[in-house]
Amino acid sequence: MDIEEVNNRTQAEAVNQISGSAPQQQREAKQLQGRAVFYLGKKIDYPADFEIMLMEPGQGDPSFPQDAFSQPIQSNIIVNNLTEGTEHFQFIFRDINKDKIFNDSDAIFFVFGDSLGKRATNFSNLHVSWSVTLIKDTTIAESEQRAPQFGDVYKVVNKKPFRKDEFYEFTLKGQSFDQSKAQSDLDKISVVPNPYVGAASWEPNTTEVGRGERRIYFMHLPSECKINIYTLSGKLVDTIEHSSTLADGQEKWDLVSKDGMDIAYGVYVFHVDAPGIGEKIGKFAVIK
């Protein structure tokens, strides 16, 4: 047996189902269409998930009357509202087989009163929501089908919009500073490429006379620091001020001294001074 939701089908969809079905399915489709259309004026898509519990005969809840002239029907089902934690949710039971058991071709309609969460007291303040019916799948061999059993539980899960007083709450962790980690991260500072050989493959091509743009990168820098570059003899070549919002940043250098001259080939020393954190000294080479 398949659980099939029918109350959100339009009348046109139901007619299409009838025209393309086998005789038995046509009769069932017409019954479904009639049940669904009957309650269209009272239909509201209830924003909740439900479960349907199949009980032993006579152990379910009595149904809500189908119309103003009907009486409740003793059933073998219990409907619970899982989203709101409401047990014994009201429902209409269309017992086509007249056996007081929810089975083939029967239908149930979840119902409520004049507002969400409120029980209906009579047909005038009744609202009808999701409906479920059991239809035997004629495309599967009878021997391979399993009829619903007492004790089975079916769940109806819906996409739910926001409702009054519902909200999402987010907890954000503000930016923090770990002194010991910042100091240990100074050891990660490096220069790439190292050594710098001629014109690296990743540098842009140029039609200008000479080598064109050359550059190296200082990697894994703290957000605020000063980089001094020296020759091995201790002469200051250039100073770079680094400022970034990133705690693991980078800074490029064009291999031009503070005097505007291209640096010579050789080994250079860099000194990174990060106020409040510490220092890092390293070397890099520029070779032919």
C-alpha positions as CSV (number, residue, x, y, z in Angstrom):
1,M,0.0,0.0,0.0
2,D,1.2,3.5,-0.7
3,I,0.5,6.6,1.4
4,E,-0.6,9.3,-1.0
5,E,-1.2,13.0,-0.1
6,V,-4.3,14.1,-2.0
7,N,-5.7,17.3,-0.5
8,N,-3.1,19.6,-2.1
9,R,-4.0,18.4,-5.7
10,T,-5.9,20.8,-7.8
11,Q,-9.1,19.6,-9.4
12,A,-7.4,19.7,-12.8
13,E,-4.7,17.3,-11.5
14,A,-7.3,14.9,-10.2
15,V,-9.1,14.9,-13.6
16,N,-5.8,14.2,-15.3
17,Q,-5.3,11.2,-13.0
18,I,-8.8,9.9,-13.8
19,S,-8.4,10.1,-17.6
20,G,-5.1,8.2,-17.6
21,S,-5.9,5.4,-15.1
22,A,-7.2,1.9,-15.2
23,P,-10.9,1.4,-14.3
24,Q,-10.3,0.5,-10.7
25,Q,-7.9,3.4,-10.3
26,Q,-10.3,5.7,-12.0
27,R,-13.0,4.9,-9.4
28,E,-10.6,5.5,-6.6
29,A,-9.3,8.7,-8.1
30,K,-12.9,10.0,-8.5
31,Q,-13.5,9.2,-4.8
32,L,-10.3,11.1,-3.8
33,Q,-11.2,14.0,-6.0
34,G,-14.7,14.3,-4.4
35,R,-13.3,14.1,-0.9
36,A,-10.6,16.7,-1.5
37,V,-12.8,19.2,-3.4
38,F,-15.5,19.0,-0.7
39,Y,-13.1,20.6,1.9
40,L,-11.4,23.1,-0.4
41,G,-13.1,26.0,1.1
42,K,-11.9,25.0,4.6
43,K,-8.4,24.0,3.6
44,I,-5.3,25.4,5.3
45,D,-1.8,23.8,5.1
46,Y,-1.0,23.2,8.7
47,P,2.8,23.9,9.3
48,A,3.6,20.8,11.3
49,D,4.8,17.2,11.0
50,F,2.5,14.4,12.0
51,E,2.5,10.7,12.7
52,I,-0.3,8.2,12.1
53,M,-0.4,5.2,14.4
54,L,-2.3,2.1,13.3
55,M,-3.9,0.5,16.3
56,E,-5.9,-2.7,16.8
57,P,-9.6,-2.4,15.8
58,G,-11.5,-0.1,18.1
59,Q,-8.4,1.2,20.0
60,G,-8.0,4.3,17.9
61,D,-9.5,7.8,18.4
62,P,-13.1,8.6,17.3
63,S,-13.0,10.8,14.2
64,F,-14.4,14.3,13.8
65,P,-17.8,14.3,12.0
66,Q,-17.4,14.4,8.2
67,D,-20.1,17.2,7.9
68,A,-22.7,18.9,9.9
69,F,-25.0,15.9,9.7
70,S,-22.6,13.1,10.4
71,Q,-21.5,11.3,13.6
72,P,-18.0,10.5,14.8
73,I,-16.6,7.2,13.5
74,Q,-14.7,4.9,15.8
75,S,-11.3,4.2,14.2
76,N,-8.1,2.3,14.7
77,I,-5.8,5.3,14.2
78,I,-4.2,7.9,16.4
79,V,-2.8,11.1,14.9
80,N,-0.1,13.0,16.8
81,N,1.3,16.5,16.0
82,L,5.1,16.0,16.2
83,T,6.0,19.6,15.7
84,E,3.9,21.0,18.6
85,G,3.9,17.9,20.7
86,T,0.1,17.5,20.5
87,E,-1.2,14.0,21.0
88,H,-4.6,12.8,19.6
89,F,-4.8,15.4,16.9
90,Q,-8.3,15.7,15.4
91,F,-9.0,14.1,12.0
92,I,-11.9,13.2,9.7
93,F,-12.1,9.5,8.8
94,R,-13.6,8.7,5.4
95,D,-14.2,5.0,6.0
96,I,-15.1,3.8,2.4
97,N,-15.1,0.2,3.4
98,K,-17.3,0.8,6.5
99,D,-15.1,-1.5,8.6
100,K,-13.8,1.1,11.0
101,I,-10.2,0.3,10.0
102,F,-7.9,2.6,8.0
103,N,-7.1,0.5,4.9
104,D,-7.4,0.4,1.1
105,S,-9.1,3.5,-0.4
106,D,-9.9,5.1,3.0
107,A,-8.8,8.6,3.7
108,I,-8.1,10.7,6.8
109,F,-8.0,14.6,6.9
110,F,-6.1,16.4,9.7
111,V,-8.5,19.0,11.1
112,F,-8.3,21.9,13.7
113,G,-10.3,24.8,14.9
114,D,-10.4,28.5,14.0
115,S,-6.6,29.0,14.7
116,L,-3.5,26.8,14.8
117,G,-3.3,24.6,17.8
118,K,-7.0,25.0,18.7
119,R,-9.4,22.1,18.5
120,A,-12.5,22.3,16.4
121,T,-15.8,22.2,18.3
122,N,-18.2,22.0,15.4
123,F,-18.3,22.0,11.6
124,S,-18.7,25.8,11.4
125,N,-15.2,26.5,12.9
126,L,-13.5,23.5,11.3
127,H,-10.4,23.9,9.1
128,V,-9.0,21.0,7.1
129,S,-5.4,20.4,6.5
130,W,-3.3,17.5,5.0
131,S,-5.0,14.3,4.0
132,V,-3.7,10.8,3.6
133,T,-5.2,7.8,1.8
134,L,-4.0,4.3,1.2
135,I,-4.1,3.1,-2.4
136,K,-3.0,-0.3,-3.5
137,D,-0.2,-0.1,-6.1
138,T,-1.4,-2.1,-9.1
139,T,2.0,-2.0,-10.7
140,I,3.5,-4.3,-8.1
141,A,2.6,-8.0,-7.9
142,E,0.1,-8.9,-5.1
143,S,2.6,-11.4,-3.6
144,E,5.3,-8.6,-3.3
145,Q,3.0,-6.1,-1.5
146,R,2.8,-5.7,2.2
147,A,-0.5,-4.4,3.6
148,P,-0.4,-2.0,6.6
149,Q,-0.1,-3.8,9.9
150,F,-1.5,-2.9,13.3
151,G,1.4,-1.2,15.1
152,D,2.7,0.6,12.0
153,V,3.5,4.2,12.2
154,Y,3.5,6.6,9.2
155,K,5.0,10.0,9.3
156,V,3.9,13.1,7.3
157,V,6.7,15.6,7.0
158,N,6.1,19.1,5.5
159,K,8.1,22.2,4.7
160,K,7.2,24.7,7.3
161,P,7.3,28.5,7.0
162,F,8.1,30.7,10.0
163,R,5.3,31.1,12.5
164,K,4.6,33.8,15.1
165,D,7.1,33.8,17.9
166,E,9.5,31.4,16.1
167,F,13.1,32.5,15.6
168,Y,16.6,31.4,14.9
169,E,19.3,32.2,17.5
170,F,22.9,32.5,16.6
171,T,25.8,32.8,19.0
172,L,28.9,34.5,17.6
173,K,32.4,34.2,19.0
174,G,34.3,37.5,18.9
175,Q,37.8,37.9,17.6
176,S,40.4,37.0,20.3
177,F,44.1,37.3,20.6
178,D,46.3,34.3,21.7
179,Q,49.7,35.7,22.7
180,S,51.4,32.4,22.9
181,K,50.1,31.3,19.5
182,A,51.0,34.6,17.9
183,Q,54.5,34.2,19.1
184,S,54.8,30.6,17.9
185,D,53.4,31.6,14.5
186,L,56.4,33.9,14.0
187,D,58.4,30.8,13.2
188,K,56.2,30.3,10.1
189,I,57.3,33.5,8.5
190,S,59.2,32.8,5.3
191,V,60.2,34.3,1.9
192,V,59.0,32.8,-1.4
193,P,60.6,32.1,-3.7
194,N,63.8,31.4,-1.8
195,P,66.2,31.6,-3.5
196,Y,64.9,34.0,-6.1
197,V,66.4,32.9,-9.4
198,G,66.4,35.2,-12.4
199,A,62.8,35.9,-13.4
200,A,60.4,33.5,-11.7
201,S,57.8,31.8,-14.0
202,W,54.9,33.4,-12.2
203,E,56.0,37.0,-12.8
204,P,54.1,38.8,-15.6
205,N,55.6,39.2,-19.0
206,T,56.6,42.7,-20.1
207,T,57.6,44.4,-23.3
208,E,59.6,47.0,-21.3
209,V,63.4,47.2,-21.6
210,G,65.2,45.3,-18.9
211,R,63.9,42.6,-16.6
212,G,60.6,44.3,-15.8
213,E,58.9,43.7,-12.5
214,R,60.6,41.4,-10.0
215,R,59.2,40.5,-6.6
216,I,59.3,38.2,-3.7
217,Y,56.7,37.6,-0.9
218,F,57.0,37.6,2.8
219,M,54.5,35.0,4.0
220,H,52.5,34.2,7.2
221,L,52.9,37.7,8.6
222,P,51.0,39.0,11.7
223,S,48.5,41.7,11.1
224,E,50.8,44.6,12.1
225,C,54.6,44.4,11.7
226,K,57.7,46.1,10.2
227,I,60.1,44.3,7.9
228,N,63.7,45.5,7.6
229,I,65.9,44.1,5.0
230,Y,69.7,44.1,5.4
231,T,72.8,43.1,3.5
232,L,75.1,40.6,5.3
233,S,77.3,43.5,6.3
234,G,74.3,45.1,8.2
235,K,73.5,47.8,5.7
236,L,69.8,48.6,5.6
237,V,68.4,48.0,2.2
238,D,64.7,48.7,2.6
239,T,61.9,48.9,5.1
240,I,58.3,47.6,4.6
241,E,55.4,48.5,6.8
242,H,52.8,45.7,6.8
243,S,49.2,46.4,8.0
244,S,46.3,44.0,7.4
245,T,43.1,42.6,9.0
246,L,44.5,39.1,8.5
247,A,46.5,37.4,11.2
248,D,48.2,35.2,8.5
249,G,49.0,37.8,5.8
250,Q,51.6,38.4,3.1
251,E,53.6,41.4,1.7
252,K,55.4,41.7,-1.6
253,W,58.7,43.4,-2.2
254,D,59.9,44.5,-5.7
255,L,63.6,43.9,-5.0
256,V,64.3,47.7,-5.2
257,S,66.2,49.4,-2.4
258,K,65.0,52.4,-0.4
259,D,67.3,54.4,-2.7
260,G,65.4,53.3,-5.8
261,M,68.1,50.9,-7.1
262,D,67.7,47.3,-8.1
263,I,69.4,45.1,-5.5
264,A,72.4,43.0,-6.4
265,Y,72.6,39.3,-6.4
266,G,73.5,37.8,-3.0
267,V,72.2,36.8,0.4
268,Y,70.0,39.2,2.5
269,V,68.8,39.2,6.0
270,F,65.2,40.1,7.0
271,H,64.0,41.2,10.4
272,V,60.3,41.2,11.2
273,D,59.3,43.2,14.2
274,A,55.7,42.6,15.5
275,P,54.9,45.0,18.3
276,G,53.6,43.2,21.4
277,I,54.3,39.8,19.9
278,G,58.0,39.4,19.1
279,E,60.6,39.3,16.3
280,K,61.7,37.0,13.5
281,I,65.1,36.9,11.7
282,G,65.7,35.0,8.5
283,K,67.6,35.0,5.2
284,F,66.8,34.8,1.5
285,A,69.0,34.7,-1.6
286,V,68.9,36.4,-4.9
287,I,70.9,34.5,-7.5
288,K,71.5,34.5,-11.3
